[in-house]
Amino acid sequence: MLSGVTLEGGGARSGEGRPSRTELKPRSLQSQIGILCPVCDAQVDLPMGGVKALTIDHLAVNDVMPESLRGEGQGLVCDLCNDREVEKRCQTCKANLCHFCCQAHRRQKKTTYHTMVDLKDLKGYSRIGKPILCPVHPAEELRLFCEFCDRPVCRDCVVGEHREHPCDFTSNVIHKHGDSVWELLKGTQPHVEALEEALAQIHIMNSALQKQVEAVAADVRTFSEGYIKAIEEHRDKLLKQLEDIRAQKENSLQLQKAQLEQLLADMRTGVEFTEHLLTSGSDLEILITKRVVVERLRKLNKVQYSARPGVNDKIRFCPQEKAGQCRGYEIYGTINTKEVDPAKCVLQGEDLHRAREKQTASFTLLCKDAAGEIMGRGGDNVQVAIVPKDKKDSPVRTMVQDNKDGTYYISYTPKEPGVYTVWVCIKEQHVQGSPFTVTVRRKHRPHSGVFHCCTFCSSGGQKTARCACGGTMPGGYLGCGHGHKGHPGHPHWSCCGKFNEKSECTWTGGQSAPRSLLRTVAL
């Protein structure tokens, strides 16, 4: 429902003549209605007068007039009576008139000498003006401008509502207001140029984007096609390698089978002959052939053979392992037939048999196959357990890091000193050297003194400063000095006398130590 619509009689009534419950609210209480401009998509709020109160684009109306005239005047009505079709136009009043209004126009004294032109004579005009009438006084043309209200007015408006306002003819004020509009236009025109340039840049960028997308798409297709060919070639190599492995293992099994079958035949022949001899032969026959039979049986018993198949079915495809390059592409996926042998695995590291309490210790497990070759891959189930010998119910937490190259980094942090037992297993079998013991010593004791060349230098010449090395100097100096009695001849710690700067302090602080009181004053 449009705002501003009123019902005759003060409101709508129901069929029984009673007022309806729904009544129109005053315009000030109704929600503001907005419309969108079809050209710039800007929202415009409707004024109090509705659509008719919107500002009229008279320039567009005057531009439309010639088009209407070219169409034989269809749709044009008289500007005075608004009823009959237009026949002529007053060039002085700029009004379109019908035949009746044209005659009346000529009879009036003020308009007798106005120039009248037929519509057919105006078809060659590119633009035809039309008088702009006052919306308040429709009979008056807008010729004046109110400076206070900043809008055009007519003569009746000047003597009425705008009596106290400064007003002047439009021809006198157009320069001032036109110049201000020109100034605003000059400030707006650079934006037009900038926007046109921006649109041109966007067009150029869009074209460049399309070209780049096509180029990248071509690169992707080329790469994909080459990569697919490389993968297919690598696939064929892997399948051929797999077939070679199968043939090699089958040949080994067939050879082992033939050897075992021949050995079995020899065993059966010897056993059957011996059994027949012992059960059916006479004493003399047994004694005569005893030497040959015994020699044959002893030789058969000494034959070495394996009761297990010489090869296994351990063939695994590792899709994450690098397989080198094929056609210039990095390829992944290898066929691995190696199997870790716990008896060949080796434990390495400086902290293999020693550690400190509350300090992280570590060692490395190097996995090998039955031939003693490094596995070169990870993925094995490595189990590690570290337990104190006197507290077997308090295992130490361990961390196993798979380096993916056949080595495993094992770390742990013992909380207390003592002897610990370490188990390292693969496939529930101990590796070489497992289990073994680790001696955990107390935490590294830091030095309480200073690492100096002599007491005299480190203390700044204090006589009361002492050193654990036991050296003294003449003149009442209780500490050591270069070239004097007791100086060890090397830089050392003042607290315990050790020469290694990164060593552990051995001073216990007890009175039993002869050097317990010989410490340099810490400066």
C-alpha positions, 0 to 999 in steps of 0.5 A, spaced: 500 500 500 502 506 498 503 511 503 499 518 503 493 514 500 487 516 504 480 514 504 473 518 503 469 519 509 475 518 514 476 511 514 474 504 511 467 501 513 465 494 514 459 491 511 455 493 517 457 500 517 462 500 523 469 503 522 474 498 520 479 496 525 485 497 520 486 505 519 491 508 515 496 511 519 499 518 518 504 519 513 509 521 519 508 515 522 509 510 516 515 507 514 519 511 509 519 508 502 525 508 497 525 506 490 532 504 486 534 508 480 534 504 474 541 508 471 545 508 477 542 503 482 542 509 487 536 509 492 531 515 493 526 516 498 520 518 496 518 525 498 511 527 502 508 528 495 509 521 493 512 519 486 509 526 483 513 530 488 520 527 485 524 532 481 522 532 473 528 532 468 525 537 464 532 536 459 529 529 458 522 531 457 525 536 452 529 531 448 523 527 448 519 532 444 522 531 437 521 524 437 514 524 439 513 529 433 517 525 428 512 520 430 506 524 427 505 527 434 502 521 437 501 521 444 501 529 445 496 533 448 494 540 449 498 543 454 492 548 456 486 543 456 490 537 457 484 534 453 485 535 445 491 533 440 496 538 439 496 541 432 501 547 433 506 550 438 507 557 440 514 559 440 514 565 444 510 561 450 513 554 448 507 551 449 503 545 445 496 547 443 490 544 440 486 547 435 481 550 440 486 553 445 490 556 439 484 560 437 483 562 444 491 564 444 490 568 438 484 572 441 488 574 447 491 581 447 497 578 451 498 573 446 496 575 439 502 577 436 506 570 439 509 566 433 505 559 432 508 554 428 505 547 425 507 541 428 510 538 422 514 544 421 518 542 427 520 535 425 527 538 423 528 541 430 533 537 434 531 540 441 524 543 443 523 547 449 517 547 453 515 552 459 516 549 466 510 551 470 510 552 478 508 546 481 504 550 486 501 555 481 500 551 475 498 557 471 505 561 472 512 559 469 518 559 473 522 565 472 525 567 478 530 564 483 529 564 491 536 564 494 534 563 501 530 556 499 535 555 493 529 553 488 526 556 482 519 560 484 514 564 480 511 571 481 505 568 485 510 565 490 514 571 490 509 575 493 506 570 497 510 565 501 517 567 499 515 575 500 521 576 505 526 572 501 531 575 496 529 573 489 532 575 482 530 573 475 534 566 473 538 570 468 541 574 473 543 568 478 545 563 473 552 565 473 553 564 480 550 558 481 552 555 474 559 557 476 559 553 482 556 547 479 562 548 474 567 548 479 564 541 482 564 538 475 571 540 474 572 536 481 568 530 478 571 530 471 578 527 474 574 522 477 571 520 470 578 520 467 581 516 473 575 511 473 575 510 465 583 509 466 581 504 472 576 500 467 581 500 462 587 497 466 581 492 469 580 490 461 587 489 460 588 485 466 582 481 465 585 480 458 592 478 461 589 474 466 585 470 461 592 469 457 596 467 463 590 462 465 591 459 458 598 459 459 598 455 466 593 451 463 597 449 458 603 448 463 598 443 467 596 439 461 603 438 459 606 437 466 600 432 467 601 428 461 609 428 462 608 426 469 602 420 467 607 418 462 613 418 467 608 414 472 606 409 467 613 408 465 615 407 473 609 402 473 612 398 468 619 398 471 616 396 478 611 390 475 618 388 471 622 388 477 616 384 481 616 379 476 624 378 476 623 377 484 618 372 483 622 368 478 628 369 482 625 366 488 621 361 484 628 359 481 631 358 488 625 354 491 625 350 485 633 349 486 632 347 494 626 343 492 630 339 487 636 338 492 631 336 498 628 331 493 634 328 491 637 328 499 630 325 501 631 319 495 638 318 498 635 318 505 630 313 503 634 308 499 639 308 505 634 307 510 630 302 506 636 298 504 639 298 512 632 296 514 631 290 509 638 288 511 637 288 518 630 285 518 632 280 512 639 279 512 643 273 516 648 275 521 654 274 516 650 278 510 650 284 515 657 283 518 659 283 510 656 289 508 656 293 515 662 297 513 659 300 507 652 301 510 655 305 516 659 309 511 653 311 507 649 312 513 654 317 516 655 320 510 648 321 510 647 324 517 653 329 515 649 332 510 647 339 511 640 342 509 635 347 511 628 345 513 626 352 512 624 355 505 631 358 502 626 364 501 620 368 504 614 371 501 616 378 504 615 383 498 612 390 500 610 396 496 613 402 499 609 408 496 612 413 500 619 412 498 623 416 493 624 412 487 629 417 483 627 421 477 623 418 471 623 423 465 625 429 469 620 428 474 621 426 482 617 419 482 615 415 489 614 408 490 619 402 491 618 394 491 622 392 498 624 385 499 628 386 505 626 384 512 629 386 518 633 381 522 634 383 530 640 379 531 644 383 526 641 390 528 646 394 532 645 399 538 650 405 538 651 412 542 655 415 547 649 414 552 648 407 551 651 405 558 651 411 562 646 417 563 645 422 568 639 423 573 633 428 570 637 429 564 635 426 557 640 420 554 639 417 548 642 412 543 641 409 536 638 403 533 641 401 526 637 396 523 640 391 518 637 385 514 640 378 514 645 379 510 648 385 514 645 390 510 642 397 512 635 397 511 634 404 509 627 404 510 623 405 517 616 402 519 619 397 523 615 395 530 621 397 535 619 396 542 623 399 548 623 398 555 627 401 561 626 399 568 630 400 574 633 394 577 631 395 584 624 398 582 621 393 576 614 396 577 617 403 575 619 403 568 622 409 565 618 413 559 621 412 552 621 416 546 622 412 539 623 416 533 623 413 526 628 416 522 625 413 516 632 411 513 633 404 517 635 408 524 631 409 530 633 415 535 631 412 542 631 417 548 629 417 555 630 421 562 631 417 568 628 420 574 633 417 579 640 414 580 642 407 579 642 401 575 637 400 569 636 394 565 634 396 557 630 391 553 630 393 545 626 388 541 624 388 534 618 383 532 618 381 539 626 378 539 632 382 542 636 386 538 644 384 538 646 387 545 639 387 548 638 386 554 644 391 557 644 395 563 645 403 564 648 406 570 645 413 572 649 417 576 647 423 580 645 430 576 652 433 574 654 438 580 656 445 577 662 448 580 661 453 586 668 457 585 671 461 579 675 458 573 682 462 574 689 462 572 691 464 580 687 467 586 691 473 586 688 475 579 681 473 580 680 476 587 684 482 585 689 482 590 685 480 596 690 476 601 684 472 604 682 469 598 684 462 598 684 456 592 683 449 592 689 447 589 693 449 596 698 454 593 700 460 597 704 467 596 709 470 600 706 476 604 700 473 607 697 471 601 692 465 602 691 464 595 695 461 589 699 465 585 703 464 578 710 461 580 709 461 587 708 455 592 703 450 590 701 453 584 699 447 579 701 451 573 695 451 569 688 454 569 683 451 574 677 451 578 678 455 585 672 450 588 675 443 587 682 444 583 680 441 577 683 443 570 677 442 565 673 448 565 667 443 563 668 438 568 664 436 574 665 439 581 668 434 586 668 439 592 663 436 597 663 441 602 665 437 608 670 438 613 674 431 611 676 434 605 683 437 606 681 443 601 674 444 603 676 451 606 680 453 600 675 457 596 676 463 592 671 468 594 666 469 589 667 476 586 
